[in-house]
């Protein structure tokens, strides 16, 4: 089974409507997206957990 559709629905609960609207206006290049993970110290999972705890 492909869980891609379910993943999109799951993401909706992580962000507020204001965050979605702001993200739609972001002008981010693909190169910026590719470089971003290299700035994360530690593991990606630790970074995600830390961000969620800040909320």
mmCIF file as gemmi writes it, N, C-alpha and C atoms, coordinates in Angstrom:
data_model
loop_
_atom_site.group_PDB
_atom_site.id
_atom_site.type_symbol
_atom_site.label_atom_id
_atom_site.label_alt_id
_atom_site.label_comp_id
_atom_site.label_asym_id
_atom_site.label_entity_id
_atom_site.label_seq_id
_atom_site.pdbx_PDB_ins_code
_atom_site.Cartn_x
_atom_site.Cartn_y
_atom_site.Cartn_z
_atom_site.occupancy
_atom_site.B_iso_or_equiv
_atom_site.pdbx_formal_charge
_atom_site.auth_seq_id
_atom_site.auth_asym_id
_atom_site.pdbx_PDB_model_num
ATOM 1 N N . UNK Axp A 1 ? 0.824 -1.192 0 1 0 ? 1 A 1
ATOM 2 C CA . UNK Axp A 1 ? 0 0 0 1 0 ? 1 A 1
ATOM 3 C C . UNK Axp A 1 ? 0.864 1.25 0 1 0 ? 1 A 1
ATOM 4 N N . UNK Axp A 2 ? 0.355 2.267 -0.624 1 0 ? 2 A 1
ATOM 5 C CA . UNK Axp A 2 ? 1.057 3.544 -0.665 1 0 ? 2 A 1
ATOM 6 C C . UNK Axp A 2 ? 0.48 4.46 0.4 1 0 ? 2 A 1
ATOM 7 N N . UNK Axp A 3 ? 1.304 4.937 1.319 1 0 ? 3 A 1
ATOM 8 C CA . UNK Axp A 3 ? 0.843 5.791 2.406 1 0 ? 3 A 1
ATOM 9 C C . UNK Axp A 3 ? 1.007 7.263 2.121 1 0 ? 3 A 1
ATOM 10 N N . UNK Axp A 4 ? 1.323 7.653 0.876 1 0 ? 4 A 1
ATOM 11 C CA . UNK Axp A 4 ? 1.579 9.062 0.563 1 0 ? 4 A 1
ATOM 12 C C . UNK Axp A 4 ? 0.37 9.947 0.858 1 0 ? 4 A 1
ATOM 13 N N . UNK Axp A 5 ? -0.816 9.519 0.496 1 0 ? 5 A 1
ATOM 14 C CA . UNK Axp A 5 ? -2.014 10.318 0.748 1 0 ? 5 A 1
ATOM 15 C C . UNK Axp A 5 ? -2.254 10.528 2.227 1 0 ? 5 A 1
ATOM 16 N N . UNK Axp A 6 ? -2.053 9.498 2.989 1 0 ? 6 A 1
ATOM 17 C CA . UNK Axp A 6 ? -2.238 9.594 4.429 1 0 ? 6 A 1
ATOM 18 C C . UNK Axp A 6 ? -1.212 10.536 5.056 1 0 ? 6 A 1
ATOM 19 N N . UNK Axp A 7 ? -0.004 10.551 4.524 1 0 ? 7 A 1
ATOM 20 C CA . UNK Axp A 7 ? 1.047 11.416 5.042 1 0 ? 7 A 1
ATOM 21 C C . UNK Axp A 7 ? 0.65 12.878 4.909 1 0 ? 7 A 1
ATOM 22 N N . UNK Axp A 8 ? 0.097 13.253 3.78 1 0 ? 8 A 1
ATOM 23 C CA . UNK Axp A 8 ? -0.32 14.646 3.589 1 0 ? 8 A 1
ATOM 24 C C . UNK Axp A 8 ? -1.387 15.035 4.596 1 0 ? 8 A 1
ATOM 25 N N . UNK Axp A 9 ? -2.319 14.142 4.867 1 0 ? 9 A 1
ATOM 26 C CA . UNK Axp A 9 ? -3.358 14.432 5.848 1 0 ? 9 A 1
ATOM 27 C C . UNK Axp A 9 ? -2.762 14.541 7.247 1 0 ? 9 A 1
ATOM 28 N N . UNK Axp A 10 ? -1.799 13.693 7.548 1 0 ? 10 A 1
ATOM 29 C CA . UNK Axp A 10 ? -1.151 13.726 8.856 1 0 ? 10 A 1
ATOM 30 C C . UNK Axp A 10 ? -0.417 15.037 9.072 1 0 ? 10 A 1
ATOM 31 N N . UNK Axp A 11 ? 0.182 15.599 8.034 1 0 ? 11 A 1
ATOM 32 C CA . UNK Axp A 11 ? 0.93 16.851 8.157 1 0 ? 11 A 1
ATOM 33 C C . UNK Axp A 11 ? 0.033 18.031 8.491 1 0 ? 11 A 1
ATOM 34 N N . UNK Axp A 12 ? -1.196 17.995 8.073 1 0 ? 12 A 1
ATOM 35 C CA . UNK Axp A 12 ? -2.099 19.127 8.289 1 0 ? 12 A 1
ATOM 36 C C . UNK Axp A 12 ? -2.224 19.483 9.76 1 0 ? 12 A 1
ATOM 37 N N . UNK Axp A 13 ? -2.175 18.518 10.649 1 0 ? 13 A 1
ATOM 38 C CA . UNK Axp A 13 ? -2.331 18.776 12.065 1 0 ? 13 A 1
ATOM 39 C C . UNK Axp A 13 ? -1.097 19.37 12.737 1 0 ? 13 A 1
ATOM 40 N N . UNK Axp A 14 ? 0.038 19.326 12.069 1 0 ? 14 A 1
ATOM 41 C CA . UNK Axp A 14 ? 1.27 19.836 12.663 1 0 ? 14 A 1
ATOM 42 C C . UNK Axp A 14 ? 1.419 21.35 12.51 1 0 ? 14 A 1
ATOM 43 N N . UNK Axp A 15 ? 0.699 21.942 11.59 1 0 ? 15 A 1
ATOM 44 C CA . UNK Axp A 15 ? 0.862 23.36 11.3 1 0 ? 15 A 1
ATOM 45 C C . UNK Axp A 15 ? -0.47 24.092 11.403 1 0 ? 15 A 1
ATOM 46 N N . UNK Axp A 16 ? -0.408 25.325 11.857 1 0 ? 16 A 1
ATOM 47 C CA . UNK Axp A 16 ? -1.609 26.15 11.949 1 0 ? 16 A 1
ATOM 48 C C . UNK Axp A 16 ? -1.948 26.683 10.559 1 0 ? 16 A 1
ATOM 49 N N . UNK Axp A 17 ? -3.178 27.132 10.351 1 0 ? 17 A 1
ATOM 50 C CA . UNK Axp A 17 ? -3.521 27.735 9.057 1 0 ? 17 A 1
ATOM 51 C C . UNK Axp A 17 ? -2.619 28.931 8.724 1 0 ? 17 A 1
ATOM 52 N N . UNK Axp A 18 ? -2.218 29.67 9.748 1 0 ? 18 A 1
ATOM 53 C CA . UNK Axp A 18 ? -1.331 30.818 9.524 1 0 ? 18 A 1
ATOM 54 C C . UNK Axp A 18 ? 0.037 30.368 9.02 1 0 ? 18 A 1
ATOM 55 N N . UNK Axp A 19 ? 0.528 29.242 9.58 1 0 ? 19 A 1
ATOM 56 C CA . UNK Axp A 19 ? 1.822 28.711 9.133 1 0 ? 19 A 1
ATOM 57 C C . UNK Axp A 19 ? 1.747 28.22 7.691 1 0 ? 19 A 1
ATOM 58 N N . UNK Axp A 20 ? 0.628 27.571 7.329 1 0 ? 20 A 1
ATOM 59 C CA . UNK Axp A 20 ? 0.454 27.127 5.942 1 0 ? 20 A 1
ATOM 60 C C . UNK Axp A 20 ? 0.415 28.329 5.005 1 0 ? 20 A 1
ATOM 61 N N . UNK Axp A 21 ? -0.296 29.386 5.39 1 0 ? 21 A 1
ATOM 62 C CA . UNK Axp A 21 ? -0.398 30.579 4.545 1 0 ? 21 A 1
ATOM 63 C C . UNK Axp A 21 ? 0.966 31.248 4.382 1 0 ? 21 A 1
ATOM 64 N N . UNK Axp A 22 ? 1.729 31.332 5.465 1 0 ? 22 A 1
ATOM 65 C CA . UNK Axp A 22 ? 3.059 31.935 5.398 1 0 ? 22 A 1
ATOM 66 C C . UNK Axp A 22 ? 3.98 31.091 4.512 1 0 ? 22 A 1
ATOM 67 N N . UNK Axp A 23 ? 3.886 29.786 4.621 1 0 ? 23 A 1
ATOM 68 C CA . UNK Axp A 23 ? 4.723 28.897 3.818 1 0 ? 23 A 1
ATOM 69 C C . UNK Axp A 23 ? 4.401 29.029 2.331 1 0 ? 23 A 1
ATOM 70 N N . UNK Axp A 24 ? 3.154 29.287 2.015 1 0 ? 24 A 1
ATOM 71 C CA . UNK Axp A 24 ? 2.763 29.438 0.611 1 0 ? 24 A 1
ATOM 72 C C . UNK Axp A 24 ? 3.409 30.667 -0.011 1 0 ? 24 A 1
ATOM 73 N N . UNK Axp A 25 ? 3.743 31.656 0.817 1 0 ? 25 A 1
ATOM 74 C CA . UNK Axp A 25 ? 4.376 32.883 0.318 1 0 ? 25 A 1
ATOM 75 C C . UNK Axp A 25 ? 5.902 32.812 0.338 1 0 ? 25 A 1
ATOM 76 N N . UNK Axp A 26 ? 6.473 31.76 0.926 1 0 ? 26 A 1
ATOM 77 C CA . UNK Axp A 26 ? 7.93 31.628 0.991 1 0 ? 26 A 1
ATOM 78 C C . UNK Axp A 26 ? 8.519 31.464 -0.401 1 0 ? 26 A 1
ATOM 79 N N . UNK Axp A 27 ? 9.626 32.127 -0.612 1 0 ? 27 A 1
ATOM 80 C CA . UNK Axp A 27 ? 10.336 32.016 -1.876 1 0 ? 27 A 1
ATOM 81 C C . UNK Axp A 27 ? 11.642 31.268 -1.594 1 0 ? 27 A 1
ATOM 82 N N . UNK Axp A 28 ? 11.555 29.955 -1.49 1 0 ? 28 A 1
ATOM 83 C CA . UNK Axp A 28 ? 12.7 29.122 -1.14 1 0 ? 28 A 1
ATOM 84 C C . UNK Axp A 28 ? 13.12 28.322 -2.359 1 0 ? 28 A 1
ATOM 85 N N . UNK Axp A 29 ? 14.427 28.377 -2.649 1 0 ? 29 A 1
ATOM 86 C CA . UNK Axp A 29 ? 14.932 27.626 -3.804 1 0 ? 29 A 1
ATOM 87 C C . UNK Axp A 29 ? 15.194 26.173 -3.426 1 0 ? 29 A 1
ATOM 88 N N . UNK Axp A 30 ? 15.267 25.343 -4.433 1 0 ? 30 A 1
ATOM 89 C CA . UNK Axp A 30 ? 15.564 23.933 -4.216 1 0 ? 30 A 1
ATOM 90 C C . UNK Axp A 30 ? 16.959 23.776 -3.605 1 0 ? 30 A 1
ATOM 91 N N . UNK Axp A 31 ? 17.903 24.61 -4.011 1 0 ? 31 A 1
ATOM 92 C CA . UNK Axp A 31 ? 19.252 24.542 -3.436 1 0 ? 31 A 1
ATOM 93 C C . UNK Axp A 31 ? 19.231 24.844 -1.944 1 0 ? 31 A 1
ATOM 94 N N . UNK Axp A 32 ? 18.417 25.807 -1.521 1 0 ? 32 A 1
ATOM 95 C CA . UNK Axp A 32 ? 18.306 26.109 -0.089 1 0 ? 32 A 1
ATOM 96 C C . UNK Axp A 32 ? 17.745 24.908 0.68 1 0 ? 32 A 1
ATOM 97 N N . UNK Axp A 33 ? 16.774 24.256 0.092 1 0 ? 33 A 1
ATOM 98 C CA . UNK Axp A 33 ? 16.181 23.075 0.729 1 0 ? 33 A 1
ATOM 99 C C . UNK Axp A 33 ? 17.224 21.961 0.843 1 0 ? 33 A 1
ATOM 100 N N . UNK Axp A 34 ? 18.011 21.793 -0.172 1 0 ? 34 A 1
ATOM 101 C CA . UNK Axp A 34 ? 19.039 20.739 -0.163 1 0 ? 34 A 1
ATOM 102 C C . UNK Axp A 34 ? 20.142 21.038 0.843 1 0 ? 34 A 1
ATOM 103 N N . UNK Axp A 35 ? 20.485 22.314 1.048 1 0 ? 35 A 1
ATOM 104 C CA . UNK Axp A 35 ? 21.543 22.688 1.989 1 0 ? 35 A 1
ATOM 105 C C . UNK Axp A 35 ? 21.085 22.65 3.442 1 0 ? 35 A 1
ATOM 106 N N . UNK Axp A 36 ? 19.815 22.84 3.694 1 0 ? 36 A 1
ATOM 107 C CA . UNK Axp A 36 ? 19.297 22.968 5.057 1 0 ? 36 A 1
ATOM 108 C C . UNK Axp A 36 ? 19.672 21.805 5.977 1 0 ? 36 A 1
ATOM 109 N N . UNK Axp A 37 ? 19.553 20.549 5.558 1 0 ? 37 A 1
ATOM 110 C CA . UNK Axp A 37 ? 19.89 19.458 6.479 1 0 ? 37 A 1
ATOM 111 C C . UNK Axp A 37 ? 21.342 19.485 6.966 1 0 ? 37 A 1
ATOM 112 N N . UNK Axp A 38 ? 22.25 20.056 6.184 1 0 ? 38 A 1
ATOM 113 C CA . UNK Axp A 38 ? 23.653 20.076 6.601 1 0 ? 38 A 1
ATOM 114 C C . UNK Axp A 38 ? 23.884 21.017 7.778 1 0 ? 38 A 1
ATOM 115 N N . UNK Axp A 39 ? 22.928 21.887 8.075 1 0 ? 39 A 1
ATOM 116 C CA . UNK Axp A 39 ? 23.079 22.821 9.195 1 0 ? 39 A 1
ATOM 117 C C . UNK Axp A 39 ? 22.552 22.253 10.501 1 0 ? 39 A 1
ATOM 118 N N . UNK Axp A 40 ? 21.945 21.087 10.448 1 0 ? 40 A 1
ATOM 119 C CA . UNK Axp A 40 ? 21.36 20.482 11.651 1 0 ? 40 A 1
ATOM 120 C C . UNK Axp A 40 ? 22.433 19.665 12.364 1 0 ? 40 A 1
ATOM 121 N N . UNK Axp A 41 ? 22.721 20.054 13.604 1 0 ? 41 A 1
ATOM 122 C CA . UNK Axp A 41 ? 23.678 19.256 14.377 1 0 ? 41 A 1
ATOM 123 C C . UNK Axp A 41 ? 22.92 18.115 15.051 1 0 ? 41 A 1
ATOM 124 N N . UNK Axp A 42 ? 23.615 17.029 15.308 1 0 ? 42 A 1
ATOM 125 C CA . UNK Axp A 42 ? 22.948 15.869 15.885 1 0 ? 42 A 1
ATOM 126 C C . UNK Axp A 42 ? 22.146 15.156 14.817 1 0 ? 42 A 1
ATOM 127 N N . UNK Axp A 43 ? 21.135 14.434 15.23 1 0 ? 43 A 1
ATOM 128 C CA . UNK Axp A 43 ? 20.324 13.701 14.262 1 0 ? 43 A 1
ATOM 129 C C . UNK Axp A 43 ? 19.085 14.504 13.897 1 0 ? 43 A 1
ATOM 130 N N . UNK Axp A 44 ? 18.538 14.213 12.753 1 0 ? 44 A 1
ATOM 131 C CA . UNK Axp A 44 ? 17.324 14.896 12.302 1 0 ? 44 A 1
ATOM 132 C C . UNK Axp A 44 ? 16.173 14.613 13.255 1 0 ? 44 A 1
ATOM 133 N N . UNK Axp A 45 ? 16.099 13.397 13.758 1 0 ? 45 A 1
ATOM 134 C CA . UNK Axp A 45 ? 15.011 13.061 14.674 1 0 ? 45 A 1
ATOM 135 C C . UNK Axp A 45 ? 15.115 13.882 15.962 1 0 ? 45 A 1
ATOM 136 N N . UNK Axp A 46 ? 16.33 14.119 16.463 1 0 ? 46 A 1
ATOM 137 C CA . UNK Axp A 46 ? 16.501 14.956 17.656 1 0 ? 46 A 1
ATOM 138 C C . UNK Axp A 46 ? 16.033 16.383 17.385 1 0 ? 46 A 1
ATOM 139 N N . UNK Axp A 47 ? 16.328 16.889 16.198 1 0 ? 47 A 1
ATOM 140 C CA . UNK Axp A 47 ? 15.916 18.248 15.842 1 0 ? 47 A 1
ATOM 141 C C . UNK Axp A 47 ? 14.394 18.36 15.779 1 0 ? 47 A 1
ATOM 142 N N . UNK Axp A 48 ? 13.743 17.37 15.195 1 0 ? 48 A 1
ATOM 143 C CA . UNK Axp A 48 ? 12.283 17.386 15.093 1 0 ? 48 A 1
ATOM 144 C C . UNK Axp A 48 ? 11.653 17.312 16.479 1 0 ? 48 A 1
ATOM 145 N N . UNK Axp A 49 ? 12.171 16.446 17.326 1 0 ? 49 A 1
ATOM 146 C CA . UNK Axp A 49 ? 11.652 16.314 18.684 1 0 ? 49 A 1
ATOM 147 C C . UNK Axp A 49 ? 11.801 17.631 19.434 1 0 ? 49 A 1
ATOM 148 N N . UNK Axp A 50 ? 12.942 18.282 19.305 1 0 ? 50 A 1
ATOM 149 C CA . UNK Axp A 50 ? 13.183 19.559 19.978 1 0 ? 50 A 1
ATOM 150 C C . UNK Axp A 50 ? 12.205 20.627 19.499 1 0 ? 50 A 1
ATOM 151 N N . UNK Axp A 51 ? 11.963 20.687 18.199 1 0 ? 51 A 1
ATOM 152 C CA . UNK Axp A 51 ? 11.015 21.667 17.665 1 0 ? 51 A 1
ATOM 153 C C . UNK Axp A 51 ? 9.613 21.424 18.187 1 0 ? 51 A 1
ATOM 154 N N . UNK Axp A 52 ? 9.221 20.188 18.27 1 0 ? 52 A 1
ATOM 155 C CA . UNK Axp A 52 ? 7.877 19.864 18.762 1 0 ? 52 A 1
ATOM 156 C C . UNK Axp A 52 ? 7.741 20.202 20.242 1 0 ? 52 A 1
ATOM 157 N N . UNK Axp A 53 ? 8.812 20.028 21.004 1 0 ? 53 A 1
ATOM 158 C CA . UNK Axp A 53 ? 8.76 20.34 22.427 1 0 ? 53 A 1
ATOM 159 C C . UNK Axp A 53 ? 8.666 21.835 22.668 1 0 ? 53 A 1
ATOM 160 N N . UNK Axp A 54 ? 9.168 22.644 21.725 1 0 ? 54 A 1
ATOM 161 C CA . UNK Axp A 54 ? 9.094 24.096 21.845 1 0 ? 54 A 1
ATOM 162 C C . UNK Axp A 54 ? 7.672 24.607 21.696 1 0 ? 54 A 1
ATOM 163 N N . UNK Axp A 55 ? 6.823 23.836 21.05 1 0 ? 55 A 1
ATOM 164 C CA . UNK Axp A 55 ? 5.442 24.271 20.814 1 0 ? 55 A 1
ATOM 165 C C . UNK Axp A 55 ? 4.671 24.172 22.057 1 0 ? 55 A 1
